[in-house]
Amino acid sequence: MILTSKTNRFKIKTFFDESMQERSIRVLDRQLGKTFIYYEDEVDIINNRHLLPLKHYLKKRMHFIRSGAYD
C-alpha cells in the first residue's frame, strides 16, 4: 500500500471532449492505483464510499478545473 498525503494523492488532468462538447476530468488516484474519468456534471453523483475523498477533492478544485488550470 502506498501512503500519500492528501495533496499528493490525486493527479488531475482535464481535456475538452469535442464529441460530447464537455470538459472531461482524468484523475489518477495514487493510493488506489486507478485512473477515473468524469465529466464535470458527474462529480456530484459520485457516491462510492471509497471515492468520497475524490469527490471532495474535485469539488474543492472545481473552480480551477472550470478555468482550465489543470489542462
mmCIF file as Biopython writes it, N, C-alpha, C and O atoms, coordinates in Angstrom:
data_model
#
loop_
_atom_site.group_PDB
_atom_site.id
_atom_site.type_symbol
_atom_site.label_atom_id
_atom_site.label_alt_id
_atom_site.label_comp_id
_atom_site.label_asym_id
_atom_site.label_entity_id
_atom_site.label_seq_id
_atom_site.pdbx_PDB_ins_code
_atom_site.Cartn_x
_atom_site.Cartn_y
_atom_site.Cartn_z
_atom_site.occupancy
_atom_site.B_iso_or_equiv
_atom_site.auth_seq_id
_atom_site.auth_asym_id
_atom_site.pdbx_PDB_model_num
ATOM 1   N N  . MET A ? 1  ? 0.846   -1.187 0.000   1.0 0.0 1  A 1 
ATOM 2   C CA . MET A ? 1  ? 0.000   0.000  0.000   1.0 0.0 1  A 1 
ATOM 3   C C  . MET A ? 1  ? 0.885   1.242  0.000   1.0 0.0 1  A 1 
ATOM 4   O O  . MET A ? 1  ? 1.835   1.339  0.777   1.0 0.0 1  A 1 
ATOM 5   N N  . ILE A ? 2  ? 0.569   2.168  -0.861  1.0 0.0 2  A 1 
ATOM 6   C CA . ILE A ? 2  ? 1.309   3.422  -0.956  1.0 0.0 2  A 1 
ATOM 7   C C  . ILE A ? 2  ? 0.591   4.464  -0.108  1.0 0.0 2  A 1 
ATOM 8   O O  . ILE A ? 2  ? -0.603  4.707  -0.283  1.0 0.0 2  A 1 
ATOM 9   N N  . LEU A ? 3  ? 1.322   5.066  0.800   1.0 0.0 3  A 1 
ATOM 10  C CA . LEU A ? 3  ? 0.739   6.129  1.618   1.0 0.0 3  A 1 
ATOM 11  C C  . LEU A ? 3  ? 1.134   7.473  1.035   1.0 0.0 3  A 1 
ATOM 12  O O  . LEU A ? 3  ? 2.312   7.746  0.807   1.0 0.0 3  A 1 
ATOM 13  N N  . THR A ? 4  ? 0.144   8.296  0.799   1.0 0.0 4  A 1 
ATOM 14  C CA . THR A ? 4  ? 0.404   9.626  0.257   1.0 0.0 4  A 1 
ATOM 15  C C  . THR A ? 4  ? -0.370  10.646 1.065   1.0 0.0 4  A 1 
ATOM 16  O O  . THR A ? 4  ? -1.388  10.332 1.681   1.0 0.0 4  A 1 
ATOM 17  N N  . SER A ? 5  ? 0.124   11.862 1.054   1.0 0.0 5  A 1 
ATOM 18  C CA . SER A ? 5  ? -0.601  12.924 1.743   1.0 0.0 5  A 1 
ATOM 19  C C  . SER A ? 5  ? -1.825  13.301 0.928   1.0 0.0 5  A 1 
ATOM 20  O O  . SER A ? 5  ? -1.940  12.934 -0.241  1.0 0.0 5  A 1 
ATOM 21  N N  . LYS A ? 6  ? -2.740  14.037 1.552   1.0 0.0 6  A 1 
ATOM 22  C CA . LYS A ? 6  ? -3.965  14.442 0.844   1.0 0.0 6  A 1 
ATOM 23  C C  . LYS A ? 6  ? -3.647  15.223 -0.420  1.0 0.0 6  A 1 
ATOM 24  O O  . LYS A ? 6  ? -4.308  15.045 -1.443  1.0 0.0 6  A 1 
ATOM 25  N N  . THR A ? 7  ? -2.642  16.084 -0.357  1.0 0.0 7  A 1 
ATOM 26  C CA . THR A ? 7  ? -2.335  16.922 -1.511  1.0 0.0 7  A 1 
ATOM 27  C C  . THR A ? 7  ? -1.639  16.145 -2.615  1.0 0.0 7  A 1 
ATOM 28  O O  . THR A ? 7  ? -1.636  16.577 -3.767  1.0 0.0 7  A 1 
ATOM 29  N N  . ASN A ? 8  ? -1.051  15.010 -2.280  1.0 0.0 8  A 1 
ATOM 30  C CA . ASN A ? 8  ? -0.313  14.222 -3.259  1.0 0.0 8  A 1 
ATOM 31  C C  . ASN A ? 8  ? -1.084  13.016 -3.773  1.0 0.0 8  A 1 
ATOM 32  O O  . ASN A ? 8  ? -0.612  12.321 -4.674  1.0 0.0 8  A 1 
ATOM 33  N N  . ARG A ? 9  ? -2.264  12.755 -3.216  1.0 0.0 9  A 1 
ATOM 34  C CA . ARG A ? 9  ? -2.992  11.533 -3.545  1.0 0.0 9  A 1 
ATOM 35  C C  . ARG A ? 9  ? -3.530  11.539 -4.966  1.0 0.0 9  A 1 
ATOM 36  O O  . ARG A ? 9  ? -3.484  10.514 -5.645  1.0 0.0 9  A 1 
ATOM 37  N N  . PHE A ? 10 ? -4.041  12.678 -5.429  1.0 0.0 10 A 1 
ATOM 38  C CA . PHE A ? 10 ? -4.695  12.738 -6.735  1.0 0.0 10 A 1 
ATOM 39  C C  . PHE A ? 10 ? -3.881  13.552 -7.726  1.0 0.0 10 A 1 
ATOM 40  O O  . PHE A ? 10 ? -3.287  14.571 -7.375  1.0 0.0 10 A 1 
ATOM 41  N N  . LYS A ? 11 ? -3.863  13.094 -8.950  1.0 0.0 11 A 1 
ATOM 42  C CA . LYS A ? 11 ? -3.248  13.837 -10.047 1.0 0.0 11 A 1 
ATOM 43  C C  . LYS A ? 11 ? -4.352  14.078 -11.064 1.0 0.0 11 A 1 
ATOM 44  O O  . LYS A ? 11 ? -4.972  13.135 -11.555 1.0 0.0 11 A 1 
ATOM 45  N N  . ILE A ? 12 ? -4.591  15.342 -11.376 1.0 0.0 12 A 1 
ATOM 46  C CA . ILE A ? 12 ? -5.702  15.719 -12.251 1.0 0.0 12 A 1 
ATOM 47  C C  . ILE A ? 12 ? -5.185  16.202 -13.594 1.0 0.0 12 A 1 
ATOM 48  O O  . ILE A ? 12 ? -4.191  16.923 -13.677 1.0 0.0 12 A 1 
ATOM 49  N N  . LYS A ? 13 ? -5.879  15.789 -14.637 1.0 0.0 13 A 1 
ATOM 50  C CA . LYS A ? 13 ? -5.643  16.304 -15.979 1.0 0.0 13 A 1 
ATOM 51  C C  . LYS A ? 13 ? -7.000  16.451 -16.635 1.0 0.0 13 A 1 
ATOM 52  O O  . LYS A ? 13 ? -7.826  15.542 -16.557 1.0 0.0 13 A 1 
ATOM 53  N N  . THR A ? 14 ? -7.241  17.572 -17.274 1.0 0.0 14 A 1 
ATOM 54  C CA . THR A ? 14 ? -8.524  17.786 -17.929 1.0 0.0 14 A 1 
ATOM 55  C C  . THR A ? 14 ? -8.322  17.900 -19.437 1.0 0.0 14 A 1 
ATOM 56  O O  . THR A ? 14 ? -7.239  18.235 -19.916 1.0 0.0 14 A 1 
ATOM 57  N N  . PHE A ? 15 ? -9.382  17.616 -20.159 1.0 0.0 15 A 1 
ATOM 58  C CA . PHE A ? 15 ? -9.365  17.798 -21.605 1.0 0.0 15 A 1 
ATOM 59  C C  . PHE A ? 15 ? -10.788 18.051 -22.065 1.0 0.0 15 A 1 
ATOM 60  O O  . PHE A ? 15 ? -11.749 17.650 -21.408 1.0 0.0 15 A 1 
ATOM 61  N N  . PHE A ? 16 ? -10.910 18.714 -23.186 1.0 0.0 16 A 1 
ATOM 62  C CA . PHE A ? 16 ? -12.218 19.029 -23.738 1.0 0.0 16 A 1 
ATOM 63  C C  . PHE A ? 16 ? -12.589 17.961 -24.745 1.0 0.0 16 A 1 
ATOM 64  O O  . PHE A ? 16 ? -11.880 17.753 -25.729 1.0 0.0 16 A 1 
ATOM 65  N N  . ASP A ? 17 ? -13.695 17.286 -24.501 1.0 0.0 17 A 1 
ATOM 66  C CA . ASP A ? 17 ? -14.173 16.222 -25.375 1.0 0.0 17 A 1 
ATOM 67  C C  . ASP A ? 17 ? -15.047 16.854 -26.461 1.0 0.0 17 A 1 
ATOM 68  O O  . ASP A ? 17 ? -16.161 17.303 -26.192 1.0 0.0 17 A 1 
ATOM 69  N N  . GLU A ? 18 ? -14.533 16.880 -27.670 1.0 0.0 18 A 1 
ATOM 70  C CA . GLU A ? 18 ? -15.238 17.502 -28.795 1.0 0.0 18 A 1 
ATOM 71  C C  . GLU A ? 18 ? -16.573 16.815 -29.086 1.0 0.0 18 A 1 
ATOM 72  O O  . GLU A ? 18 ? -17.563 17.480 -29.393 1.0 0.0 18 A 1 
ATOM 73  N N  . SER A ? 19 ? -16.598 15.497 -28.990 1.0 0.0 19 A 1 
ATOM 74  C CA . SER A ? 19 ? -17.827 14.782 -29.330 1.0 0.0 19 A 1 
ATOM 75  C C  . SER A ? 19 ? -18.946 15.066 -28.330 1.0 0.0 19 A 1 
ATOM 76  O O  . SER A ? 19 ? -20.113 15.132 -28.714 1.0 0.0 19 A 1 
ATOM 77  N N  . MET A ? 20 ? -18.606 15.233 -27.065 1.0 0.0 20 A 1 
ATOM 78  C CA . MET A ? 20 ? -19.609 15.499 -26.030 1.0 0.0 20 A 1 
ATOM 79  C C  . MET A ? 20 ? -19.774 16.994 -25.759 1.0 0.0 20 A 1 
ATOM 80  O O  . MET A ? 20 ? -20.709 17.402 -25.071 1.0 0.0 20 A 1 
ATOM 81  N N  . GLN A ? 21 ? -18.864 17.810 -26.299 1.0 0.0 21 A 1 
ATOM 82  C CA . GLN A ? 21 ? -18.868 19.250 -26.055 1.0 0.0 21 A 1 
ATOM 83  C C  . GLN A ? 21 ? -18.858 19.552 -24.553 1.0 0.0 21 A 1 
ATOM 84  O O  . GLN A ? 21 ? -19.604 20.397 -24.060 1.0 0.0 21 A 1 
ATOM 85  N N  . GLU A ? 22 ? -17.989 18.832 -23.853 1.0 0.0 22 A 1 
ATOM 86  C CA . GLU A ? 22 ? -17.914 18.962 -22.405 1.0 0.0 22 A 1 
ATOM 87  C C  . GLU A ? 22 ? -16.490 18.672 -21.937 1.0 0.0 22 A 1 
ATOM 88  O O  . GLU A ? 22 ? -15.758 17.915 -22.575 1.0 0.0 22 A 1 
ATOM 89  N N  . ARG A ? 23 ? -16.110 19.278 -20.823 1.0 0.0 23 A 1 
ATOM 90  C CA . ARG A ? 23 ? -14.790 19.053 -20.258 1.0 0.0 23 A 1 
ATOM 91  C C  . ARG A ? 23 ? -14.779 17.738 -19.477 1.0 0.0 23 A 1 
ATOM 92  O O  . ARG A ? 23 ? -15.666 17.478 -18.664 1.0 0.0 23 A 1 
ATOM 93  N N  . SER A ? 24 ? -13.769 16.924 -19.733 1.0 0.0 24 A 1 
ATOM 94  C CA . SER A ? 24 ? -13.569 15.671 -19.010 1.0 0.0 24 A 1 
ATOM 95  C C  . SER A ? 24 ? -12.439 15.839 -18.017 1.0 0.0 24 A 1 
ATOM 96  O O  . SER A ? 24 ? -11.498 16.597 -18.250 1.0 0.0 24 A 1 
ATOM 97  N N  . ILE A ? 25 ? -12.537 15.134 -16.920 1.0 0.0 25 A 1 
ATOM 98  C CA . ILE A ? 25 ? -11.533 15.201 -15.872 1.0 0.0 25 A 1 
ATOM 99  C C  . ILE A ? 25 ? -10.952 13.799 -15.701 1.0 0.0 25 A 1 
ATOM 100 O O  . ILE A ? 25 ? -11.672 12.856 -15.373 1.0 0.0 25 A 1 
ATOM 101 N N  . ARG A ? 26 ? -9.664  13.674 -15.922 1.0 0.0 26 A 1 
ATOM 102 C CA . ARG A ? 26 ? -8.977  12.401 -15.725 1.0 0.0 26 A 1 
ATOM 103 C C  . ARG A ? 26 ? -8.226  12.503 -14.402 1.0 0.0 26 A 1 
ATOM 104 O O  . ARG A ? 26 ? -7.393  13.389 -14.215 1.0 0.0 26 A 1 
ATOM 105 N N  . VAL A ? 27 ? -8.529  11.592 -13.493 1.0 0.0 27 A 1 
ATOM 106 C CA . VAL A ? 27 ? -7.948  11.641 -12.154 1.0 0.0 27 A 1 
ATOM 107 C C  . VAL A ? 27 ? -7.204  10.342 -11.875 1.0 0.0 27 A 1 
ATOM 108 O O  . VAL A ? 27 ? -7.777  9.256  -11.966 1.0 0.0 27 A 1 
ATOM 109 N N  . LEU A ? 28 ? -5.935  10.460 -11.535 1.0 0.0 28 A 1 
ATOM 110 C CA . LEU A ? 28 ? -5.162  9.315  -11.091 1.0 0.0 28 A 1 
ATOM 111 C C  . LEU A ? 28 ? -5.175  9.323  -9.567  1.0 0.0 28 A 1 
ATOM 112 O O  . LEU A ? 28 ? -4.700  10.271 -8.941  1.0 0.0 28 A 1 
ATOM 113 N N  . ASP A ? 29 ? -5.718  8.270  -8.977  1.0 0.0 29 A 1 
ATOM 114 C CA . ASP A ? 29 ? -5.709  8.106  -7.526  1.0 0.0 29 A 1 
ATOM 115 C C  . ASP A ? 29 ? -4.474  7.276  -7.208  1.0 0.0 29 A 1 
ATOM 116 O O  . ASP A ? 29 ? -4.446  6.067  -7.434  1.0 0.0 29 A 1 
ATOM 117 N N  . ARG A ? 30 ? -3.467  7.937  -6.687  1.0 0.0 30 A 1 
ATOM 118 C CA . ARG A ? 30 ? -2.194  7.258  -6.435  1.0 0.0 30 A 1 
ATOM 119 C C  . ARG A ? 30 ? -2.299  6.230  -5.314  1.0 0.0 30 A 1 
ATOM 120 O O  . ARG A ? 30 ? -1.543  5.259  -5.298  1.0 0.0 30 A 1 
ATOM 121 N N  . GLN A ? 31 ? -3.204  6.424  -4.396  1.0 0.0 31 A 1 
ATOM 122 C CA . GLN A ? 31 ? -3.359  5.475  -3.296  1.0 0.0 31 A 1 
ATOM 123 C C  . GLN A ? 31 ? -4.008  4.178  -3.768  1.0 0.0 31 A 1 
ATOM 124 O O  . GLN A ? 31 ? -3.581  3.091  -3.376  1.0 0.0 31 A 1 
ATOM 125 N N  . LEU A ? 32 ? -5.033  4.286  -4.604  1.0 0.0 32 A 1 
ATOM 126 C CA . LEU A ? 32 ? -5.705  3.097  -5.132  1.0 0.0 32 A 1 
ATOM 127 C C  . LEU A ? 32 ? -5.016  2.539  -6.368  1.0 0.0 32 A 1 
ATOM 128 O O  . LEU A ? 32 ? -5.198  1.371  -6.710  1.0 0.0 32 A 1 
ATOM 129 N N  . GLY A ? 33 ? -4.223  3.375  -7.040  1.0 0.0 33 A 1 
ATOM 130 C CA . GLY A ? 33 ? -3.553  2.953  -8.260  1.0 0.0 33 A 1 
ATOM 131 C C  . GLY A ? 33 ? -4.498  2.842  -9.442  1.0 0.0 33 A 1 
ATOM 132 O O  . GLY A ? 33 ? -4.277  2.030  -10.341 1.0 0.0 33 A 1 
ATOM 133 N N  . LYS A ? 34 ? -5.547  3.649  -9.450  1.0 0.0 34 A 1 
ATOM 134 C CA . LYS A ? 34 ? -6.539  3.600  -10.525 1.0 0.0 34 A 1 
ATOM 135 C C  . LYS A ? 34 ? -6.730  4.984  -11.134 1.0 0.0 34 A 1 
ATOM 136 O O  . LYS A ? 34 ? -6.506  6.007  -10.487 1.0 0.0 34 A 1 
ATOM 137 N N  . THR A ? 35 ? -7.148  4.988  -12.386 1.0 0.0 35 A 1 
ATOM 138 C CA . THR A ? 35 ? -7.479  6.226  -13.077 1.0 0.0 35 A 1 
ATOM 139 C C  . THR A ? 35 ? -8.982  6.256  -13.322 1.0 0.0 35 A 1 
ATOM 140 O O  . THR A ? 35 ? -9.576  5.269  -13.756 1.0 0.0 35 A 1 
ATOM 141 N N  . PHE A ? 36 ? -9.576  7.394  -13.039 1.0 0.0 36 A 1 
ATOM 142 C CA . PHE A ? 36 ? -11.011 7.593  -13.236 1.0 0.0 36 A 1 
ATOM 143 C C  . PHE A ? 36 ? -11.204 8.749  -14.201 1.0 0.0 36 A 1 
ATOM 144 O O  . PHE A ? 36 ? -10.437 9.713  -14.194 1.0 0.0 36 A 1 
ATOM 145 N N  . ILE A ? 37 ? -12.228 8.648  -15.028 1.0 0.0 37 A 1 
ATOM 146 C CA . ILE A ? 37 ? -12.565 9.736  -15.947 1.0 0.0 37 A 1 
ATOM 147 C C  . ILE A ? 37 ? -14.001 10.152 -15.682 1.0 0.0 37 A 1 
ATOM 148 O O  . ILE A ? 37 ? -14.911 9.323  -15.676 1.0 0.0 37 A 1 
ATOM 149 N N  . TYR A ? 38 ? -14.192 11.441 -15.464 1.0 0.0 38 A 1 
ATOM 150 C CA . TYR A ? 38 ? -15.513 12.002 -15.195 1.0 0.0 38 A 1 
ATOM 151 C C  . TYR A ? 38 ? -15.728 13.223 -16.077 1.0 0.0 38 A 1 
ATOM 152 O O  . TYR A ? 38 ? -14.778 13.909 -16.454 1.0 0.0 38 A 1 
ATOM 153 N N  . TYR A ? 39 ? -16.986 13.482 -16.398 1.0 0.0 39 A 1 
ATOM 154 C CA . TYR A ? 39 ? -17.362 14.765 -16.955 1.0 0.0 39 A 1 
ATOM 155 C C  . TYR A ? 39 ? -17.709 15.675 -15.789 1.0 0.0 39 A 1 
ATOM 156 O O  . TYR A ? 39 ? -18.042 15.201 -14.703 1.0 0.0 39 A 1 
ATOM 157 N N  . GLU A ? 40 ? -17.631 16.983 -16.013 1.0 0.0 40 A 1 
ATOM 158 C CA . GLU A ? 40 ? -17.863 17.948 -14.925 1.0 0.0 40 A 1 
ATOM 159 C C  . GLU A ? 40 ? -19.157 17.691 -14.171 1.0 0.0 40 A 1 
ATOM 160 O O  . GLU A ? 40 ? -19.182 17.760 -12.942 1.0 0.0 40 A 1 
ATOM 161 N N  . ASP A ? 41 ? -20.224 17.396 -14.889 1.0 0.0 41 A 1 
ATOM 162 C CA . ASP A ? 41 ? -21.523 17.230 -14.233 1.0 0.0 41 A 1 
ATOM 163 C C  . ASP A ? 41 ? -21.658 15.898 -13.494 1.0 0.0 41 A 1 
ATOM 164 O O  . ASP A ? 41 ? -22.628 15.707 -12.761 1.0 0.0 41 A 1 
ATOM 165 N N  . GLU A ? 42 ? -20.724 14.985 -13.665 1.0 0.0 42 A 1 
ATOM 166 C CA . GLU A ? 42 ? -20.780 13.698 -12.984 1.0 0.0 42 A 1 
ATOM 167 C C  . GLU A ? 42 ? -20.162 13.717 -11.585 1.0 0.0 42 A 1 
ATOM 168 O O  . GLU A ? 42 ? -20.366 12.783 -10.809 1.0 0.0 42 A 1 
ATOM 169 N N  . VAL A ? 43 ? -19.428 14.744 -11.265 1.0 0.0 43 A 1 
ATOM 170 C CA . VAL A ? 43 ? -18.738 14.810 -9.975  1.0 0.0 43 A 1 
ATOM 171 C C  . VAL A ? 43 ? -19.742 14.769 -8.825  1.0 0.0 43 A 1 
ATOM 172 O O  . VAL A ? 43 ? -19.483 14.127 -7.807  1.0 0.0 43 A 1 
ATOM 173 N N  . ASP A ? 44 ? -20.861 15.428 -8.967  1.0 0.0 44 A 1 
ATOM 174 C CA . ASP A ? 44 ? -21.861 15.470 -7.893  1.0 0.0 44 A 1 
ATOM 175 C C  . ASP A ? 44 ? -22.501 14.118 -7.615  1.0 0.0 44 A 1 
ATOM 176 O O  . ASP A ? 44 ? -23.032 13.909 -6.525  1.0 0.0 44 A 1 
ATOM 177 N N  . ILE A ? 45 ? -22.466 13.205 -8.560  1.0 0.0 45 A 1 
ATOM 178 C CA . ILE A ? 45 ? -23.154 11.925 -8.352  1.0 0.0 45 A 1 
ATOM 179 C C  . ILE A ? 45 ? -22.211 10.804 -7.906  1.0 0.0 45 A 1 
ATOM 180 O O  . ILE A ? 45 ? -22.622 9.645  -7.859  1.0 0.0 45 A 1 
ATOM 181 N N  . ILE A ? 46 ? -20.964 11.123 -7.582  1.0 0.0 46 A 1 
ATOM 182 C CA . ILE A ? 46 ? -20.053 10.117 -7.042  1.0 0.0 46 A 1 
ATOM 183 C C  . ILE A ? 46 ? -20.576 9.724  -5.666  1.0 0.0 46 A 1 
ATOM 184 O O  . ILE A ? 46 ? -20.699 10.576 -4.786  1.0 0.0 46 A 1 
ATOM 185 N N  . ASN A ? 47 ? -20.886 8.440  -5.470  1.0 0.0 47 A 1 
ATOM 186 C CA . ASN A ? 47 ? -21.435 8.020  -4.181  1.0 0.0 47 A 1 
ATOM 187 C C  . ASN A ? 47 ? -20.745 6.790  -3.606  1.0 0.0 47 A 1 
ATOM 188 O O  . ASN A ? 47 ? -21.146 6.308  -2.546  1.0 0.0 47 A 1 
ATOM 189 N N  . ASN A ? 48 ? -19.740 6.279  -4.262  1.0 0.0 48 A 1 
ATOM 190 C CA . ASN A ? 48 ? -18.960 5.158  -3.735  1.0 0.0 48 A 1 
ATOM 191 C C  . ASN A ? 48 ? -18.171 5.647  -2.526  1.0 0.0 48 A 1 
ATOM 192 O O  . ASN A ? 48 ? -17.464 6.650  -2.618  1.0 0.0 48 A 1 
ATOM 193 N N  . ARG A ? 49 ? -18.282 4.956  -1.397  1.0 0.0 49 A 1 
ATOM 194 C CA . ARG A ? 49 ? -17.651 5.452  -0.182  1.0 0.0 49 A 1 
ATOM 195 C C  . ARG A ? 49 ? -16.131 5.523  -0.293  1.0 0.0 49 A 1 
ATOM 196 O O  . ARG A ? 49 ? -15.501 6.335  0.385   1.0 0.0 49 A 1 
ATOM 197 N N  . HIS A ? 50 ? -15.535 4.689  -1.137  1.0 0.0 50 A 1 
ATOM 198 C CA . HIS A ? 50 ? -14.090 4.724  -1.336  1.0 0.0 50 A 1 
ATOM 199 C C  . HIS A ? 50 ? -13.664 5.930  -2.176  1.0 0.0 50 A 1 
ATOM 200 O O  . HIS A ? 50 ? -12.508 6.352  -2.132  1.0 0.0 50 A 1 
ATOM 201 N N  . LEU A ? 51 ? -14.605 6.474  -2.936  1.0 0.0 51 A 1 
ATOM 202 C CA . LEU A ? 51 ? -14.285 7.612  -3.799  1.0 0.0 51 A 1 
ATOM 203 C C  . LEU A ? 51 ? -14.738 8.953  -3.224  1.0 0.0 51 A 1 
ATOM 204 O O  . LEU A ? 51 ? -14.586 9.982  -3.882  1.0 0.0 51 A 1 
ATOM 205 N N  . LEU A ? 52 ? -15.285 8.960  -2.021  1.0 0.0 52 A 1 
ATOM 206 C CA . LEU A ? 52 ? -15.711 10.224 -1.419  1.0 0.0 52 A 1 
ATOM 207 C C  . LEU A ? 52 ? -14.564 11.220 -1.246  1.0 0.0 52 A 1 
ATOM 208 O O  . LEU A ? 52 ? -14.780 12.415 -1.443  1.0 0.0 52 A 1 
ATOM 209 N N  . PRO A ? 53 ? -13.339 10.778 -0.881  1.0 0.0 53 A 1 
ATOM 210 C CA . PRO A ? 53 ? -12.238 11.757 -0.851  1.0 0.0 53 A 1 
ATOM 211 C C  . PRO A ? 53 ? -11.991 12.395 -2.219  1.0 0.0 53 A 1 
ATOM 212 O O  . PRO A ? 53 ? -11.664 13.579 -2.309  1.0 0.0 53 A 1 
ATOM 213 N N  . LEU A ? 54 ? -12.150 11.606 -3.277  1.0 0.0 54 A 1 
ATOM 214 C CA . LEU A ? 54 ? -12.005 12.133 -4.631  1.0 0.0 54 A 1 
ATOM 215 C C  . LEU A ? 54 ? -13.087 13.170 -4.922  1.0 0.0 54 A 1 
ATOM 216 O O  . LEU A ? 54 ? -12.800 14.233 -5.473  1.0 0.0 54 A 1 
ATOM 217 N N  . LYS A ? 55 ? -14.317 12.864 -4.556  1.0 0.0 55 A 1 
ATOM 218 C CA . LYS A ? 55 ? -15.419 13.799 -4.775  1.0 0.0 55 A 1 
ATOM 219 C C  . LYS A ? 55 ? -15.156 15.127 -4.064  1.0 0.0 55 A 1 
ATOM 220 O O  . LYS A ? 55 ? -15.332 16.193 -4.654  1.0 0.0 55 A 1 
ATOM 221 N N  . HIS A ? 56 ? -14.741 15.066 -2.816  1.0 0.0 56 A 1 
ATOM 222 C CA . HIS A ? 56 ? -14.469 16.288 -2.052  1.0 0.0 56 A 1 
ATOM 223 C C  . HIS A ? 56 ? -13.298 17.064 -2.659  1.0 0.0 56 A 1 
ATOM 224 O O  . HIS A ? 56 ? -13.331 18.293 -2.723  1.0 0.0 56 A 1 
ATOM 225 N N  . TYR A ? 57 ? -12.283 16.359 -3.096  1.0 0.0 57 A 1 
ATOM 226 C CA . TYR A ? 57 ? -11.124 16.999 -3.723  1.0 0.0 57 A 1 
ATOM 227 C C  . TYR A ? 57 ? -11.528 17.716 -5.010  1.0 0.0 57 A 1 
ATOM 228 O O  . TYR A ? 57 ? -11.136 18.860 -5.242  1.0 0.0 57 A 1 
ATOM 229 N N  . LEU A ? 58 ? -12.318 17.030 -5.849  1.0 0.0 58 A 1 
ATOM 230 C CA . LEU A ? 58 ? -12.736 17.637 -7.114  1.0 0.0 58 A 1 
ATOM 231 C C  . LEU A ? 58 ? -13.665 18.828 -6.889  1.0 0.0 58 A 1 
ATOM 232 O O  . LEU A ? 58 ? -13.546 19.843 -7.575  1.0 0.0 58 A 1 
ATOM 233 N N  . LYS A ? 59 ? -14.586 18.712 -5.936  1.0 0.0 59 A 1 
ATOM 234 C CA . LYS A ? 59 ? -15.490 19.831 -5.663  1.0 0.0 59 A 1 
ATOM 235 C C  . LYS A ? 59 ? -14.711 21.034 -5.144  1.0 0.0 59 A 1 
ATOM 236 O O  . LYS A ? 59 ? -15.044 22.178 -5.454  1.0 0.0 59 A 1 
ATOM 237 N N  . LYS A ? 60 ? -13.678 20.773 -4.359  1.0 0.0 60 A 1 
ATOM 238 C CA . LYS A ? 60 ? -12.839 21.844 -3.820  1.0 0.0 60 A 1 
ATOM 239 C C  . LYS A ? 60 ? -12.056 22.538 -4.943  1.0 0.0 60 A 1 
ATOM 240 O O  . LYS A ? 60 ? -11.795 23.738 -4.870  1.0 0.0 60 A 1 
ATOM 241 N N  . ARG A ? 61 ? -11.689 21.790 -5.963  1.0 0.0 61 A 1 
ATOM 242 C CA . ARG A ? 61 ? -10.866 22.319 -7.052  1.0 0.0 61 A 1 
ATOM 243 C C  . ARG A ? 61 ? -11.664 22.655 -8.312  1.0 0.0 61 A 1 
ATOM 244 O O  . ARG A ? 61 ? -11.078 23.004 -9.336  1.0 0.0 61 A 1 
ATOM 245 N N  . MET A ? 62 ? -12.979 22.555 -8.250  1.0 0.0 62 A 1 
ATOM 246 C CA . MET A ? 62 ? -13.816 22.729 -9.438  1.0 0.0 62 A 1 
ATOM 247 C C  . MET A ? 62 ? -13.625 24.092 -10.098 1.0 0.0 62 A 1 
ATOM 248 O O  . MET A ? 62 ? -13.674 24.182 -11.325 1.0 0.0 62 A 1 
ATOM 249 N N  . HIS A ? 63 ? -13.411 25.141 -9.332  1.0 0.0 63 A 1 
ATOM 250 C CA . HIS A ? 63 ? -13.215 26.453 -9.960  1.0 0.0 63 A 1 
ATOM 251 C C  . HIS A ? 63 ? -11.921 26.481 -10.777 1.0 0.0 63 A 1 
ATOM 252 O O  . HIS A ? 63 ? -11.862 27.161 -11.801 1.0 0.0 63 A 1 
ATOM 253 N N  . PHE A ? 64 ? -10.882 25.754 -10.345 1.0 0.0 64 A 1 
ATOM 254 C CA . PHE A ? 64 ? -9.659  25.662 -11.136 1.0 0.0 64 A 1 
ATOM 255 C C  . PHE A ? 64 ? -9.879  24.809 -12.387 1.0 0.0 64 A 1 
ATOM 256 O O  . PHE A ? 64 ? -9.375  25.126 -13.465 1.0 0.0 64 A 1 
ATOM 257 N N  . ILE A ? 65 ? -10.631 23.735 -12.231 1.0 0.0 65 A 1 
ATOM 258 C CA . ILE A ? 65 ? -10.916 22.845 -13.351 1.0 0.0 65 A 1 
ATOM 259 C C  . ILE A ? 65 ? -11.706 23.577 -14.426 1.0 0.0 65 A 1 
ATOM 260 O O  . ILE A ? 65 ? -11.399 23.455 -15.611 1.0 0.0 65 A 1 
ATOM 261 N N  . ARG A ? 66 ? -12.717 24.336 -14.023 1.0 0.0 66 A 1 
ATOM 262 C CA . ARG A ? 66 ? -13.537 25.070 -14.993 1.0 0.0 66 A 1 
ATOM 263 C C  . ARG A ? 66 ? -12.741 26.138 -15.725 1.0 0.0 66 A 1 
ATOM 264 O O  . ARG A ? 66 ? -13.025 26.441 -16.884 1.0 0.0 66 A 1 
ATOM 265 N N  . SER A ? 67 ? -11.746 26.711 -15.058 1.0 0.0 67 A 1 
ATOM 266 C CA . SER A ? 67 ? -10.949 27.744 -15.704 1.0 0.0 67 A 1 
ATOM 267 C C  . SER A ? 67 ? -9.822  27.156 -16.553 1.0 0.0 67 A 1 
ATOM 268 O O  . SER A ? 67 ? -9.103  27.890 -17.232 1.0 0.0 67 A 1 
ATOM 269 N N  . GLY A ? 68 ? -9.670  25.820 -16.512 1.0 0.0 68 A 1 
ATOM 270 C CA . GLY A ? 68 ? -8.646  25.174 -17.341 1.0 0.0 68 A 1 
ATOM 271 C C  . GLY A ? 68 ? -7.273  25.131 -16.704 1.0 0.0 68 A 1 
ATOM 272 O O  . GLY A ? 68 ? -6.286  24.917 -17.408 1.0 0.0 68 A 1 
ATOM 273 N N  . ALA A ? 69 ? -7.173  25.325 -15.399 1.0 0.0 69 A 1 
ATOM 274 C CA . ALA A ? 69 ? -5.873  25.346 -14.727 1.0 0.0 69 A 1 
ATOM 275 C C  . ALA A ? 69 ? -5.151  24.017 -14.784 1.0 0.0 69 A 1 
ATOM 276 O O  . ALA A ? 69 ? -3.924  23.989 -14.691 1.0 0.0 69 A 1 
ATOM 277 N N  . TYR A ? 70 ? -5.862  22.924 -14.934 1.0 0.0 70 A 1 
ATOM 278 C CA . TYR A ? 70 ? -5.244  21.606 -14.958 1.0 0.0 70 A 1 
ATOM 279 C C  . TYR A ? 70 ? -4.983  21.113 -16.375 1.0 0.0 70 A 1 
ATOM 280 O O  . TYR A ? 70 ? -4.514  19.988 -16.549 1.0 0.0 70 A 1 
ATOM 281 N N  . ASP A ? 71 ? -5.270  21.912 -17.379 1.0 0.0 71 A 1 
ATOM 282 C CA . ASP A ? 71 ? -5.044  21.487 -18.769 1.0 0.0 71 A 1 
ATOM 283 C C  . ASP A ? 71 ? -3.571  21.360 -19.071 1.0 0.0 71 A 1 
ATOM 284 O O  . ASP A ? 71 ? -3.197  21.013 -20.192 1.0 0.0 71 A 1 
#
